[in-house]
Amino acid sequence: MSTIQIITVGVFAAAGAILRYLLTILYPFNYSVFNGILLANIIGCFLMGILFFVASELDILSQSVKLGLIVGFLGSFTTFSAFGGYFFEFIQNKFYAKAFMHVSITMTATLLSVLVGWLIASSLFSRFFN
């Protein structure tokens, strides 16, 4: 990876992070199903589909621009787009069992990780700060 590619990813990542933040301001969570994060995930996955097509079928983007858009922009705008992208690649290559495993393991492990992280932090906090 070149210095230009690293800088490109960083610049695109800043733009994605800013846009994600603006969406959360425009559509705050407030315990509503429709919120900025959901919107970012949907838009990000939609853009991932477009970029996959453009990158594989049209081959008009340089490696640096692909990295900037996919890893940088979409990576900071929403990590869910990477999840959707891997799922799509499994399906596209007819690895249906792997696609199912990818979804099952990702959803289960990430949600359980949030719970376990919370439980550990809560336990440590109560042990050392009470």
N, C-alpha and C positions, 0 to 999 in steps of 0.2 A: 504494500500500500504506500502510495506516495504522499508527500506533504500536502500537495494540492488536494488530493482526495480527502485527507483528514480535515483540512480547512473547509472544504465543500460540505462534508457531513456536518461539521459544527455550525456553519452558517445556516444550512437548511434546518438543522435541529432547533436552532434559536427561533426561526420563523414558525415551525410547527408548535413549539412550546408556547409561544406568544398567542398563536391562534387558538390553541386549546384553552389557555387561560381566559381569553376574551369570551369564548363560548360558555365557560363556567360562570362568568360575570353576567352574561346576557340571559342564561338559563340556569340559575342556581339549583342545587340539589333539592333543598327544602322538602325532602321526603316525597318528591314527585317522581313518577316513573320517567317522565320526559324531562331530561336535564341536559346540560352541556356535555357531560361525559358520554352519555348515550349517543348524543348527536355526533360527537367527535368519533366515536367508535364506528358508527354507521357510515359517516362520510369517509373516514379513513379506509374502511374495508372497500367501499365503492371505488375510491381512488386507487387502491391496491389492485383491484381488478383491471382498471384502465391501464395502469402502469405495466402489469403483467402482459397485457395484450400488446401494448406499444413496444415493450422491451423484447418480447419473443417473436412477434409477428412482423413488426415494422422495422425493428432494428435501427432506429433513428437516434437513439440516445447514447451518448458516450458513457463509458464505465463510471466516470466521476459524477455525471449527472444522475445516473441510475442510483448510485450509492447515496448521493445527496437527497434525492427524492424518497427512496425507499427506506434506507437506514436512518438518514437524518430527519427529514420532514415527517414522514409517517411514523418513524420510531419515536419521536418526541410528541407528535400530535396524538398518537394512540398506539399502545403496544398491542392492542387487539387486532390491528391490521396484520401484524406478523403472524398471529395465531390463525387468522382467517386465510392468510397467504399459504401457510404450510398445509392447512387442511385442503385448500384448493389444489395444491401440487400433488398431494396424495391421491385425491379423487381423479385429477387429470391423468395420472399415471396408473389408474385402476388399482391402487393399493387401498381398497375399501376397509379392510380390517385395520390397517395402520391409521387410516383417517379416523375411524371410530375410537381407536385406542388414544390417538392424539387428543381428541376432544374430551374423552372420558378422563384421562389422566390429568390433562391440563386443568379442566374445571374442578375436579375433585381435589387435586394436590394444591392448587392455588387458593381455593376457598378454605381448605383445612389449614393451610399455612397462615392465613390471616388469623384464624381462630387460635392456633398454637402460639403465634407471635403475641397475640393479645394476652393469652393465659400466662405465658412466661413473663412478659413485661409486668402484668398485674401482680404476679407472685413475687417478683424481685422488688417491685416498688413497695409492696406491703411489708416485705421482710426488712428492707433497708431504710424506709422512710416513715415508719409508724412508730 
